[in-house]
Amino acid sequence: MRKLLLLLLLIIPFFSFSQDILTYKSGGRIFNSNNQKLNSDEVRSLLSNNSDALNLYNAGKSKQTLGNILLYGGISTVIINHYSIIQNAKNKGDINSSRNIPYIIGGGLILTAIPIKIGFSKKIKKAVNLTNVDIKNPKTGFNLESTNFISNSNGVGFSFTF
């Protein structure tokens, strides 16, 4: 019975420290080892132990949001402008050349969004890789603050403070 209890106490830490390895897939989606998609809050809670990974993930999600706003804003500007030009041409029969400015603005927004949307995935991938490295190489050691040699009337010994 004593050996079984000792074996159980030695095996429990392996199960308590086991964590899921994260997988990055396109579009900023992150999956755990069971292939279940994690939402942003779950990912942030998993990355909370590693501040560098958490900062990279937050920067990547911010870039993704900004890129989406610019991309969809530019597309909608071009579509709305094109639709209004078509409606004016049907009603009045003439097209004003100054109506091309929203096309230029929308195209600029779209072209600005492309490098931003490319850059967000690199940051999120790096955050996931940092987290996976931490999971694979856990810090199981302890910090030894001081060591002292002690002697008194009862004998001699070492004192460790950690």
C-alpha positions as CSV (number, residue, x, y, z in Angstrom):
1,M,0.0,0.0,0.0
2,R,2.8,2.4,0.9
3,K,4.6,1.8,-2.5
4,L,1.3,2.4,-4.4
5,L,0.8,5.7,-2.5
6,L,4.4,6.7,-3.2
7,L,4.0,5.9,-6.9
8,L,0.7,7.9,-7.0
9,L,2.4,10.9,-5.4
10,L,5.2,10.7,-7.9
11,I,2.9,10.5,-11.0
12,I,0.4,13.2,-10.1
13,P,2.7,16.2,-10.9
14,F,3.1,14.9,-14.5
15,F,-0.7,15.2,-15.0
16,S,-1.1,18.5,-13.2
17,F,1.5,20.3,-15.3
18,S,0.5,18.9,-18.7
19,Q,-0.9,21.6,-21.0
20,D,-2.2,21.7,-24.5
21,I,0.1,22.7,-27.4
22,L,-1.5,25.4,-29.5
23,T,-1.8,25.4,-33.3
24,Y,-2.1,28.5,-35.4
25,K,-4.2,28.2,-38.6
26,S,-4.9,30.9,-41.2
27,G,-7.0,33.9,-40.3
28,G,-5.8,34.2,-36.8
29,R,-7.5,31.0,-35.6
30,I,-5.8,29.1,-32.8
31,F,-6.6,25.5,-31.9
32,N,-5.6,23.4,-28.9
33,S,-4.3,19.8,-29.1
34,N,-7.9,18.4,-29.3
35,N,-8.4,20.5,-32.4
36,Q,-11.0,22.7,-30.7
37,K,-11.0,26.4,-31.7
38,L,-10.2,28.8,-28.9
39,N,-11.7,32.3,-28.7
40,S,-9.6,35.3,-27.9
41,D,-10.3,35.3,-24.2
42,E,-9.3,31.7,-23.8
43,V,-6.0,32.3,-25.8
44,R,-5.3,35.4,-23.6
45,S,-5.8,33.4,-20.5
46,L,-3.4,30.7,-21.8
47,L,-0.8,33.3,-22.7
48,S,-1.1,35.2,-19.4
49,N,2.0,33.4,-18.0
50,N,4.2,34.7,-20.8
51,S,4.1,38.5,-21.1
52,D,6.0,38.6,-24.3
53,A,3.7,36.2,-26.0
54,L,0.7,38.0,-24.7
55,N,2.0,41.4,-25.9
56,L,2.6,39.9,-29.4
57,Y,-0.8,38.3,-29.5
58,N,-2.5,41.6,-28.5
59,A,-0.5,43.5,-31.1
60,G,-1.4,40.9,-33.7
61,K,-5.1,41.1,-32.9
62,S,-5.0,44.9,-33.0
63,K,-3.4,44.8,-36.4
64,Q,-6.0,42.3,-37.6
65,T,-8.8,44.6,-36.4
66,L,-7.3,47.7,-38.0
67,G,-6.6,45.8,-41.3
68,N,-10.2,44.6,-41.4
69,I,-11.6,48.1,-40.8
70,L,-9.4,49.5,-43.6
71,L,-10.1,46.7,-46.0
72,Y,-13.8,46.5,-45.6
73,G,-14.1,50.3,-45.4
74,G,-12.2,50.7,-48.7
75,I,-14.3,48.0,-50.4
76,S,-17.6,49.6,-49.1
77,T,-16.4,53.0,-50.2
78,V,-15.7,51.8,-53.8
79,I,-19.0,49.8,-54.0
80,I,-21.2,52.7,-52.6
81,N,-19.5,55.2,-54.9
82,H,-20.0,52.9,-57.9
83,Y,-23.6,52.3,-57.0
84,S,-24.4,56.0,-56.6
85,I,-22.7,56.8,-60.0
86,I,-24.8,54.2,-61.7
87,Q,-28.0,55.6,-60.2
88,N,-27.0,59.2,-61.2
89,A,-26.2,58.0,-64.7
90,K,-29.6,56.4,-65.0
91,N,-31.5,59.4,-63.7
92,K,-29.6,62.3,-65.2
93,G,-27.6,60.7,-68.0
94,D,-24.3,62.4,-67.2
95,I,-21.3,61.4,-65.0
96,N,-19.3,64.0,-63.1
97,S,-15.5,63.5,-63.2
98,S,-15.1,64.6,-59.6
99,R,-17.0,61.5,-58.5
100,N,-13.8,59.5,-59.0
101,I,-12.2,60.8,-55.8
102,P,-14.0,58.1,-53.6
103,Y,-12.5,55.4,-55.9
104,I,-9.0,56.7,-55.2
105,I,-9.7,56.9,-51.4
106,G,-11.2,53.4,-51.4
107,G,-8.3,52.0,-53.4
108,G,-5.9,53.7,-51.0
109,L,-7.6,52.1,-48.0
110,I,-7.5,48.7,-49.6
111,L,-3.8,49.0,-50.5
112,T,-3.0,50.2,-47.0
113,A,-4.8,47.3,-45.5
114,I,-2.9,44.6,-47.4
115,P,0.5,44.9,-45.5
116,I,-1.3,45.4,-42.2
117,K,-3.3,42.2,-42.7
118,I,-0.1,40.3,-43.7
119,G,1.8,41.5,-40.6
120,F,-0.8,40.4,-38.0
121,S,-0.4,36.7,-38.8
122,K,3.3,36.8,-38.2
123,K,2.8,38.3,-34.7
124,I,0.2,35.7,-33.7
125,K,2.3,32.8,-35.0
126,K,5.3,34.1,-33.0
127,A,3.2,34.3,-29.9
128,V,1.9,30.8,-30.3
129,N,5.5,29.5,-31.0
130,L,6.7,31.3,-27.8
131,T,4.0,29.7,-25.8
132,N,4.6,26.2,-27.2
133,V,8.4,26.5,-26.4
134,D,7.4,27.4,-22.8
135,I,5.1,24.4,-22.6
136,K,7.7,22.0,-24.0
137,N,10.5,23.3,-21.7
138,P,8.8,24.1,-18.4
139,K,10.8,25.8,-15.7
140,T,10.7,23.2,-13.0
141,G,13.7,24.4,-11.0
142,F,13.7,26.4,-7.9
143,N,15.5,29.6,-6.9
144,L,18.2,29.2,-4.2
145,E,18.5,32.6,-2.6
146,S,21.3,31.9,0.0
147,T,23.4,29.1,1.5
148,N,24.8,29.3,5.0
149,F,27.1,27.1,7.0
150,I,25.7,26.8,10.6
151,S,27.4,25.4,13.7
152,N,26.1,25.3,17.2
153,S,26.3,23.1,20.3
154,N,24.2,20.4,18.6
155,G,26.5,20.1,15.5
156,V,27.2,21.6,12.1
157,G,25.1,21.9,9.0
158,F,24.0,23.9,6.0
159,S,21.1,26.3,5.8
160,F,19.4,26.8,2.4
161,T,17.0,29.6,1.8
162,F,14.8,29.4,-1.4
